[in-house]
Amino acid sequence: MIIIDSALKARAEAGKPIRVGMIGSGFMGRGIANQIINSVPGMELVAIANRNVEKAQRAYNEAGIDNVQFVNSTTQLEDAIASNNYAITD
């Protein structure tokens, strides 16, 4: 883990975090989202997809993120990520 932690730290310091998306935001997903957002420097959770978008938004909200954007196309998702916005979709 030291190698991974060091690589993530370097990405964070360079302002180039690894951007990840997550499918599913049930109990486990919300915990993973919280961990990535609040405890993993160098990694950024940019999008959550869930059948119920309210649950995707809940995952962000529970991690302290309130400004999320609903997207329903690849173009909207790419625009949200490029604008440093958090995206949710079904």
C-alpha contacts under 8 A as a table, 3 or more apart, distances in Angstrom:
res1	aa1	res2	aa2	distance
1	M	4	I	5.10
1	M	5	D	5.91
2	I	5	D	5.04
2	I	6	S	5.96
3	I	6	S	5.16
3	I	7	A	6.15
4	I	7	A	5.07
4	I	8	L	6.09
5	D	8	L	5.16
5	D	9	K	6.03
6	S	9	K	5.04
6	S	10	A	6.19
7	A	10	A	5.13
7	A	11	R	6.28
8	L	11	R	5.00
8	L	12	A	6.16
8	L	17	P	7.30
8	L	18	I	7.83
8	L	40	V	7.94
8	L	41	P	6.38
8	L	42	G	4.39
8	L	43	M	6.84
9	K	12	A	5.05
9	K	13	E	6.17
9	K	41	P	6.15
9	K	42	G	5.57
10	A	13	E	5.10
10	A	14	A	6.10
10	A	42	G	7.29
11	R	14	A	5.08
11	R	15	G	6.18
11	R	16	K	5.05
11	R	17	P	5.15
11	R	18	I	7.33
11	R	42	G	5.12
12	A	15	G	5.10
12	A	16	K	5.98
12	A	17	P	5.37
12	A	41	P	5.84
12	A	42	G	4.04
12	A	43	M	7.52
13	E	16	K	7.66
13	E	42	G	7.74
14	A	17	P	7.92
16	K	42	G	7.25
17	P	41	P	7.75
17	P	42	G	4.36
17	P	43	M	4.92
17	P	44	E	6.11
18	I	42	G	6.13
18	I	43	M	4.66
18	I	44	E	6.06
19	R	43	M	5.95
19	R	44	E	4.85
19	R	45	L	5.97
19	R	46	V	6.05
20	V	43	M	7.26
20	V	44	E	6.12
20	V	45	L	5.01
20	V	46	V	5.91
20	V	47	A	7.08
21	G	45	L	5.76
21	G	46	V	5.75
21	G	47	A	4.61
21	G	48	I	5.70
21	G	49	A	7.79
22	M	25	S	7.77
22	M	29	G	7.84
22	M	45	L	7.44
22	M	47	A	6.32
22	M	48	I	4.81
22	M	49	A	6.29
23	I	48	I	5.84
23	I	49	A	4.82
23	I	50	N	6.06
24	G	29	G	6.00
24	G	48	I	7.06
24	G	49	A	6.01
24	G	50	N	4.88
24	G	51	R	7.74
24	G	56	A	7.50
25	S	28	M	7.09
25	S	29	G	4.24
25	S	30	R	5.36
25	S	48	I	7.33
25	S	49	A	7.63
25	S	50	N	6.22
25	S	55	K	6.16
25	S	56	A	5.52
25	S	59	A	6.25
26	G	29	G	5.05
26	G	30	R	6.00
26	G	55	K	7.28
27	F	30	R	5.37
27	F	31	G	6.52
28	M	31	G	5.14
28	M	32	I	6.24
29	G	32	I	5.05
29	G	33	A	6.01
29	G	59	A	7.47
30	R	33	A	5.04
30	R	34	N	6.13
30	R	58	R	7.88
30	R	59	A	4.72
30	R	60	Y	7.78
30	R	62	E	7.58
31	G	34	N	5.12
31	G	35	Q	6.21
31	G	59	A	7.98
32	I	35	Q	5.04
32	I	36	I	6.16
33	A	36	I	5.24
33	A	37	I	6.05
33	A	45	L	7.02
33	A	59	A	6.47
33	A	60	Y	7.09
33	A	63	A	6.98
34	N	37	I	5.26
34	N	38	N	5.87
34	N	39	S	7.70
34	N	59	A	7.38
34	N	60	Y	7.55
34	N	62	E	7.14
34	N	63	A	4.68
35	Q	38	N	5.40
35	Q	39	S	5.11
35	Q	40	V	6.64
36	I	39	S	5.66
36	I	40	V	4.99
36	I	41	P	7.92
36	I	43	M	6.63
36	I	44	E	6.73
36	I	45	L	6.59
37	I	40	V	6.54
37	I	43	M	7.71
37	I	44	E	6.36
37	I	45	L	6.41
37	I	63	A	6.66
38	N	41	P	7.89
38	N	63	A	7.05
40	V	43	M	5.85
41	P	44	E	7.89
45	L	48	I	7.73
45	L	86	Y	7.65
46	V	81	I	6.48
46	V	84	N	7.98
46	V	85	N	7.25
46	V	86	Y	5.01
46	V	87	A	6.17
47	A	86	Y	5.81
47	A	87	A	4.51
47	A	88	I	5.55
47	A	89	T	7.83
48	I	56	A	5.83
48	I	87	A	6.44
48	I	88	I	4.91
48	I	89	T	6.55
49	A	53	V	7.28
49	A	56	A	6.50
49	A	88	I	5.68
49	A	89	T	4.78
49	A	90	D	5.28
50	N	53	V	5.72
50	N	55	K	7.04
50	N	56	A	5.80
50	N	88	I	7.78
50	N	89	T	6.44
50	N	90	D	4.96
51	R	89	T	7.97
51	R	90	D	4.84
52	N	55	K	5.62
52	N	56	A	6.87
52	N	90	D	6.32
53	V	56	A	4.89
53	V	57	Q	6.18
53	V	88	I	6.49
53	V	89	T	5.95
53	V	90	D	5.76
54	E	57	Q	5.05
54	E	58	R	6.09
55	K	58	R	4.82
55	K	59	A	6.34
56	A	59	A	5.27
56	A	60	Y	6.79
56	A	88	I	6.13
56	A	89	T	7.65
57	Q	60	Y	5.24
57	Q	61	N	6.10
57	Q	68	V	7.02
57	Q	88	I	6.71
58	R	61	N	4.88
58	R	62	E	5.95
59	A	62	E	5.35
59	A	63	A	6.46
60	Y	63	A	5.16
60	Y	64	G	6.44
60	Y	65	I	5.03
60	Y	66	D	6.83
60	Y	68	V	7.71
61	N	64	G	5.08
61	N	65	I	4.91
61	N	66	D	5.38
62	E	65	I	7.29
65	I	68	V	7.37
67	N	85	N	7.43
67	N	86	Y	7.01
68	V	85	N	6.55
68	V	86	Y	4.86
68	V	87	A	5.58
68	V	88	I	6.83
69	Q	80	A	7.27
69	Q	85	N	6.83
69	Q	86	Y	6.04
69	Q	87	A	4.80
69	Q	88	I	6.12
70	F	87	A	5.78
70	F	88	I	4.95
70	F	89	T	5.73
71	V	74	T	8.00
71	V	76	Q	5.49
71	V	77	L	5.79
71	V	87	A	6.38
71	V	88	I	6.18
71	V	89	T	5.46
72	N	76	Q	6.68
72	N	77	L	7.50
72	N	89	T	6.13
72	N	90	D	7.52
73	S	76	Q	5.24
73	S	77	L	6.27
74	T	77	L	5.01
74	T	78	E	6.13
75	T	78	E	5.14
75	T	79	D	6.11
76	Q	79	D	5.04
76	Q	80	A	6.08
77	L	80	A	5.10
77	L	81	I	6.23
77	L	87	A	6.63
78	E	81	I	5.18
78	E	82	A	6.05
79	D	82	A	5.05
79	D	83	S	6.11
80	A	83	S	5.11
80	A	84	N	6.29
80	A	85	N	4.99
80	A	86	Y	6.69
80	A	87	A	6.40
81	I	84	N	5.04
81	I	85	N	5.62
81	I	86	Y	6.84
81	I	87	A	7.44
82	A	85	N	7.56
